[in-house]
Every structure is written in C-alpha cells, then in structure tokens.
Amino acid sequence: MLRHGRFRLLTLVLGVTLGGGGVGCDGLGDLPLEDVPPVLSDQTCYTDDDCVADACCGLGTAVTHADEGPTCSGPCTSGCPEGSIDCGRCIPTCREARCAAACQ
C-alpha cells in the first residue's frame, strides 16, 4: 500500500513540475469532460489509496474503489506506470469522498 502512495505522490510532483501548471487542482485542466475516465464505484473513499484503476499496470480505462478493483500483485511488463490509468495519463484520487481521476 505504501508503495502505491509514493508512486502517486511522485506522479503528481512530476506532473506539476513538467506539466507547467496547465492542469488545475481538480485534475481536469482544459480537457473536455469526455476525456476524463469514468468512475465505476459510488463507495465512499477517505484517501487516494482507496481508489484504483479498473485494470493493472496502467491498462485501466476507469476508476473504481479498491474494494471493487483488481488485485494487482505481479510485475508490470507493459511499460506503463503501475497504478495509472490509460498508461499514465491519469491517476486515481479521492476527491470529496468519491473516487475520481486526476488527468494530465
């Protein structure tokens, strides 16, 4: 669990540093709403670790609660960031007690 938190923090820091601030705090930036991955769960979240992609190794296309998400235990060989969505374009976050996607 701690490893996923570090990855999310690193991804966020890199995104803010390299992204130049084009993405707002809500993670939507200038992206049209249809570019934001859907949320598959309505369970309450308390931390970002409560939210995951719907597939392992960056191959997910949506966000869901960890209780409803996949169990990712093997090594990732796809070249995509482990806990990301759409091969690193988004990361799962907990916003206002619901899972959401923060996208670049």
C-alpha positions in Angstrom: 0.0 0.0 0.0 2.8 2.4 0.9 4.4 1.9 -2.5 1.3 3.0 -4.3 1.1 6.2 -2.3 4.7 7.0 -3.1 4.1 6.4 -6.8 1.0 8.6 -6.8 3.0 11.4 -5.0 5.9 11.1 -7.5 3.4 11.1 -10.4 1.7 14.2 -9.0 5.0 16.0 -8.4 6.3 15.2 -11.9 3.0 16.2 -13.4 3.0 19.6 -11.7 6.7 20.1 -12.4 6.8 19.0 -16.0 3.2 20.0 -16.8 3.8 23.6 -16.2 0.6 24.2 -14.3 -1.8 23.5 -17.2 -3.8 21.1 -15.1 -5.9 22.6 -12.3 -6.3 21.2 -8.8 -9.4 19.4 -9.8 -7.4 17.4 -12.3 -9.5 18.4 -15.3 -7.4 21.3 -16.7 -8.6 22.1 -20.2 -9.6 18.6 -21.1 -13.2 18.1 -22.3 -15.3 16.1 -19.8 -15.4 13.1 -22.2 -11.7 12.7 -21.8 -11.9 12.0 -18.1 -12.1 8.3 -17.3 -15.5 7.2 -15.8 -15.9 6.2 -12.2 -17.3 2.8 -11.7 -18.0 2.9 -7.9 -20.1 5.0 -5.6 -18.4 3.8 -2.4 -17.0 6.4 0.0 -13.3 6.9 -0.1 -11.1 8.5 2.6 -7.6 8.6 1.0 -6.2 8.2 -2.5 -5.3 4.6 -1.7 -9.0 3.8 -1.5 -9.2 4.4 -5.3 -7.6 2.3 -8.1 -7.7 1.8 -11.8 -10.0 -0.9 -13.1 -7.1 -2.8 -14.6 -3.4 -3.4 -13.6 -0.2 -1.9 -15.0 -1.6 1.3 -16.4 -4.1 -0.6 -18.7 -7.2 0.6 -16.9 -9.8 2.8 -18.5 -11.8 3.8 -15.5 -11.6 4.5 -11.7 -13.1 2.3 -9.0 -13.0 1.8 -5.3 -10.1 -0.5 -4.1 -12.7 -2.9 -2.6 -14.2 -3.4 -6.2 -10.9 -3.1 -8.1 -8.5 -5.8 -9.3 -5.8 -7.4 -7.2 -2.5 -6.4 -8.8 0.3 -8.4 -7.5 2.6 -9.4 -10.4 5.2 -7.2 -12.0 4.1 -4.9 -14.8 5.7 -5.5 -18.2 3.6 -3.1 -20.2 6.0 -0.1 -19.7 3.1 1.9 -18.3 3.1 3.2 -14.7 1.8 0.6 -12.2 -1.1 2.5 -10.6 -2.1 4.7 -13.5 -5.0 4.9 -15.9 -4.6 5.0 -19.7 -0.9 4.3 -19.5 -0.1 7.2 -17.2 -2.4 9.9 -18.5 -4.4 9.8 -15.2 -4.1 8.6 -11.6 -6.9 7.5 -9.3 -7.6 10.0 -6.5 -10.1 10.5 -3.7 -11.9 13.8 -4.1 -14.8 14.9 -1.9 -15.2 11.3 -0.5 -15.6 9.8 -4.0 -13.1 8.3 -6.3 -12.1 10.4 -9.3 -9.4 10.7 -11.9 -6.7 13.4 -12.0 -5.5 13.7 -15.6 -2.8 15.5 -17.5 
